[in-house]
C-alpha cells in the first residue's frame, strides 16, 4: 500500500499524508498497530530517505495515519472539513463526497469504457470524490464508517480482489480522468 501510494505521489502530492489506515478494534489484533508502525518506519528509512526527504519532512507530511475503527469517523470528518484551497471548485457549503469501494446494493459498477472520452457514473463519482474508503478484504467497510458514505463503487470481478489490487484499479481511474 505504501509503495503504491508512493508511486502516485508525483500526481497527487498529498496522497500519503492523507492516507488513513484503519485497523480493527479487535483486541486479538493488538500487535497489528506495531506491525504497521514498523512497516512505516522501514518505508521512511529506506524509500523516502532515497528521495532526499528528511525524517522531519516525512513526519510532517508524507506518512499515513494509523488508527482504530472506533476513532476513524471523527478523523475522516475533521480531515474533510479542513479549509479548502482557493482553487478548489467545490464551495464550502457542499457536503464532501465520500465514496466507499465495496459490494453495496447501491454501488455503481466500474465499466470497461474509456474514461478519457466519456467517464461512466462510477468513474465520474471517483473523479469528484473528496475521500475514498476501502473496506477490509474479508468483511468490507465497517458499519460505523459505512454510515458516513454518500456513494459506493464496486469493481467488477469474478472473485475477491485484494486491497492493493483494488487500490491500484481505483487510483488509475481517479488520476486519469480528464
Number of C-alpha atoms within 10 A of each C-alpha: 14 17 12 14 21 19 12 17 15 10 11 12 14 16 20 22 17 16 19 18 17 21 19 16 13 10 8 8 11 12 10 14 17 11 11 14 15 12 13 17 14 12 16 21 15 11 14 19 13 10 9 9 15 14 13 9 12 17 13 10 14 21 23 20 15 16 16 15 18 14 14 17 17 11 13 17 14 9 13 16 12 9 8 12 8 8 6 8 8 14 10 12 6 7 12 18 18 23 24 26 24 23 17 15 9 11 17 21 17 21 15 9 11 12 18 11 9 12 20 17 14 21 25 17 19 28 18 15 16 15 18 20 21 19 17 15 14 9 8 15 20 15 9 13 18 20 10 15 16 12 20 23 24 20 19 14 7 6 6 11 13 11 15 16 12 18 19 15 13 21 17 12 20 19 13 12 17 11
